Amino acid sequence: MKPVRVIILAVAVVSAGLAGFLALNLTSGRQVIQMSEPVVEQAPSVNVLVASQSLPVGSRLSADSIRWMAWPKDGVVEGLITEELRPNAVTELAGVVVRLPIFNGEPVRQEKIADSSSQILSSLLPAGKRAVATEITVATGAGGFILPNDRVDVIMVRKSEGESFLTETVLSNVRVLAIDQQIEEKAEGGKSVLGTTATLELTPDQAKVITVAQQMAERLSLALRSVADAQEPDTTAADYLLSGDGIPTIQVIKSGSIVKNDGGSMNATQQQ
């Protein structure tokens, strides 16, 4: 073999050895860094009583319709029922009447339930309110589309002294408790409820007003209100019906002077 080739081969062997030596040193000196997963601490929670199914007005609680659910402790507000304070609530509340709709997964608040008395309608009445029934037909009950828990105006139609008809809103934005004996706000298959009697939630004065109006009126009609009106006042009434004469005051003005006061529509002023 020629000397030149021997030298080249020797240089290649030495170079390969040096490369291997350097690679071995680099590998042995490298530090392996292990990534640790961050630890997420869960917020403290408590068990809160919730509905395990949607509960309509008038239904009763049972072990199948309510359950305990973990709830953030800092999210517990007054009115919620916790296992810490009432560990036997599931059995204690069996048979309690639902006063306001409760949806699946919603906490069962004390304000939305009543006692377990068999008198369901009286359990649904807030303190100080009265339940008063009035006759309705398809024509006077918004075509049968009024359901329990809806809001309505009560409009009275009556004859004036001149045999003309007058209309007056005697009650405003009152809640319907029941249609006939149905107190649940549902309509199977989307159909309306055709009833002959509507039971209204009224104050004592409103109960007197509608009693007088039922005697005076040719007809009482219920006008269905928008659900957006639920927060408006519901205690207004035609107070003049409580005075005994049942006739509101109309001022008849002629040529800028008051001629007489006469019966007519409530709070109306006629000019000639």
MARLOLUM-789656 format. One record per residue (C-alpha): residue in three letters; y, z, x. Coordinates in steps of 0.02 Angstrom, whole numbers, padded with zeros to 5 digits, always signed. Example, Ala and Ser with C-alpha at 12.3 -4.5 7.8 and 13.67 -1.06 7.14 Angstrom:
REM MARLOLUM-789656
ALA-00225+00390+00615/SER-00053+00357+00684/
REM end
This chain:
REM MARLOLUM-789656
MET+00000+00000+00000/LYS+00170-00042+00064/PRO+00283+00104+00117/VAL+00420+00053-00006/ARG+00304+00070-00154/VAL+00243+00239-00092/ILE+00423+00301-00080/ILE+00466+00239-00256/LEU+00310+00320-00330/ALA+00349+00485-00243/VAL+00527+00483-00308/ALA+00464+00452-00486/VAL+00339+00596-00476/VAL+00471+00715-00409/SER+00595+00661-00546/ALA+00467+00689-00683/GLY+00426+00861-00613/LEU+00610+00911-00608/ALA+00637+00850-00788/GLY+00489+00951-00849/PHE+00548+01106-00755/LEU+00722+01093-00829/ALA+00655+01067-01006/LEU+00543+01220-00988/ASN+00688+01329-00932/LEU+00800+01270-01074/THR+00665+01303-01206/SER+00625+01477-01144/GLY+00808+01528-01140/ARG+00851+01469-01316/GLN+00873+01608-01446/VAL+00802+01579-01620/ILE+00926+01635-01754/GLN+00845+01684-01919/MET+00953+01660-02076/SER+00944+01806-02197/GLU+00973+01779-02382/PRO+01123+01872-02454/VAL+01079+02022-02563/VAL+01152+02009-02739/GLU+01176+02177-02823/GLN+01155+02174-03012/ALA+01287+02260-03117/PRO+01225+02415-03209/SER+01170+02381-03388/VAL+01122+02474-03545/ASN+01016+02423-03694/VAL+01118+02372-03846/LEU+01049+02344-04021/VAL+01063+02159-04071/ALA+00999+02050-04212/SER+00839+01954-04174/GLN+00878+01833-04317/SER+01028+01783-04421/LEU+01060+01912-04558/PRO+01159+01861-04714/VAL+01263+01977-04820/GLY+01155+02092-04927/SER+00998+02080-04820/ARG+00916+02237-04751/LEU+00878+02283-04571/SER+00698+02302-04513/ALA+00600+02318-04350/ASP+00576+02129-04353/SER+00760+02086-04373/ILE+00837+02195-04234/ARG+00792+02229-04052/TRP+00861+02304-03890/MET+00946+02188-03764/ALA+01012+02226-03589/TRP+01203+02226-03593/PRO+01328+02248-03450/LYS+01380+02430-03450/ASP+01563+02389-03423/GLY+01555+02271-03575/VAL+01504+02404-03700/VAL+01643+02438-03826/GLU+01663+02562-03966/GLY+01555+02519-04117/LEU+01404+02453-04022/ILE+01240+02546-04043/THR+01159+02591-03875/GLU+00985+02654-03838/GLU+01061+02790-03730/LEU+01153+02868-03878/ARG+01033+02821-04019/PRO+00857+02794-03947/ASN+00778+02792-04121/ALA+00904+02672-04199/VAL+00775+02537-04238/THR+00679+02655-04354/GLU+00832+02751-04415/LEU+00919+02593-04475/ALA+00769+02521-04566/GLY+00826+02472-04742/VAL+01013+02478-04702/VAL+01114+02345-04796/VAL+01211+02211-04701/ARG+01394+02209-04761/LEU+01454+02061-04655/PRO+01354+01915-04580/ILE+01267+01952-04414/PHE+01204+01806-04309/ASN+01051+01795-04197/GLY+01087+01886-04032/GLU+01247+01967-04097/PRO+01265+02157-04071/VAL+01240+02259-04229/ARG+01407+02347-04253/GLN+01423+02501-04363/GLU+01563+02415-04461/LYS+01446+02276-04517/ILE+01313+02385-04597/ALA+01311+02509-04741/ASP+01194+02645-04800/SER+01015+02612-04854/SER+01048+02649-05038/SER+00964+02534-05163/GLN+01137+02505-05241/ILE+01173+02353-05132/LEU+01336+02298-05211/SER+01417+02470-05197/SER+01365+02471-05013/LEU+01457+02308-04985/LEU+01621+02374-05056/PRO+01746+02440-04927/ALA+01821+02611-04964/GLY+01956+02601-05097/LYS+01902+02433-05168/ARG+01828+02392-05340/ALA+01706+02259-05399/VAL+01765+02169-05556/ALA+01675+02024-05640/THR+01755+01876-05726/GLU+01677+01731-05819/ILE+01679+01560-05737/THR+01617+01386-05773/VAL+01596+01231-05666/ALA+01772+01180-05716/THR+01852+01350-05679/GLY+01749+01391-05525/ALA+01796+01248-05407/GLY+01654+01139-05466/GLY+01523+01269-05419/PHE+01568+01264-05234/ILE+01627+01445-05227/LEU+01501+01553-05134/PRO+01490+01741-05098/ASN+01613+01796-04963/ASP+01733+01652-05001/ARG+01918+01684-05033/VAL+01999+01630-05198/ASP+02160+01636-05298/VAL+02147+01685-05482/ILE+02255+01572-05590/MET+02294+01616-05771/VAL+02332+01482-05901/ARG+02418+01545-06059/LYS+02529+01486-06200/SER+02714+01521-06203/GLU+02819+01551-06359/GLY+02852+01365-06375/GLU+02665+01327-06378/SER+02676+01250-06205/PHE+02555+01305-06070/LEU+02606+01408-05919/THR+02506+01436-05760/GLU+02525+01590-05650/THR+02434+01652-05495/VAL+02393+01831-05542/LEU+02285+01872-05388/SER+02293+01795-05216/ASN+02165+01777-05075/VAL+02036+01898-05147/ARG+01856+01899-05086/VAL+01708+01846-05193/LEU+01571+01976-05183/ALA+01440+01886-05286/ILE+01407+01737-05399/ASP+01301+01801-05543/GLN+01182+01917-05448/GLN+01178+01818-05286/ILE+01264+01911-05145/GLU+01202+01805-04997/GLU+01321+01671-04934/LYS+01197+01528-04926/ALA+01162+01371-05025/GLU+00986+01302-05003/GLY+00984+01120-04956/GLY+01175+01118-04954/LYS+01184+01131-05143/SER+01320+01231-05229/VAL+01291+01386-05334/LEU+01317+01358-05520/GLY+01351+01528-05596/THR+01432+01600-05752/THR+01505+01759-05676/ALA+01602+01791-05516/THR+01619+01969-05450/LEU+01780+01997-05353/GLU+01829+02130-05226/LEU+01994+02205-05288/THR+02110+02352-05265/PRO+02129+02472-05414/ASP+02295+02389-05464/GLN+02218+02215-05448/ALA+02075+02271-05561/LYS+02203+02320-05693/VAL+02295+02155-05674/ILE+02140+02048-05701/THR+02089+02156-05850/VAL+02257+02120-05933/ALA+02251+01937-05883/GLN+02078+01918-05962/GLN+02152+01974-06128/MET+02309+01864-06116/ALA+02239+01706-06041/GLU+02179+01550-06127/ARG+02079+01524-05967/LEU+02060+01602-05794/SER+02021+01484-05649/LEU+01968+01522-05471/ALA+02051+01416-05336/LEU+01950+01409-05175/ARG+02049+01457-05018/SER+02025+01394-04840/VAL+01923+01503-04723/ALA+02078+01504-04611/ASP+02166+01613-04743/ALA+02045+01758-04720/GLN+02171+01856-04615/GLU+02311+01842-04742/PRO+02351+01990-04857/ASP+02232+02009-05005/THR+02317+02150-05101/THR+02454+02053-05191/ALA+02450+02041-05380/ALA+02557+01998-05530/ASP+02628+02175-05545/TYR+02725+02134-05703/LEU+02560+02137-05797/LEU+02550+02324-05761/SER+02714+02360-05855/GLY+02631+02347-06024/ASP+02723+02199-06100/GLY+02629+02068-06000/ILE+02782+01955-05997/PRO+02873+01910-05836/THR+03059+01881-05832/ILE+03139+01709-05832/GLN+03326+01693-05812/VAL+03395+01550-05917/ILE+03560+01492-05837/LYS+03679+01375-05928/SER+03844+01315-05854/GLY+03830+01444-05715/SER+03807+01593-05834/ILE+03649+01688-05880/VAL+03613+01653-06063/LYS+03456+01760-06088/ASN+03301+01832-06009/ASP+03140+01768-06084/GLY+02953+01762-06054/GLY+02889+01627-05939/SER+02810+01596-05773/MET+02818+01731-05641/ASN+02974+01737-05531/ALA+03039+01573-05605/THR+03221+01524-05638/GLN+03270+01383-05756/GLN+03439+01296-05750/GLN+03515+01188-05885/
REM end
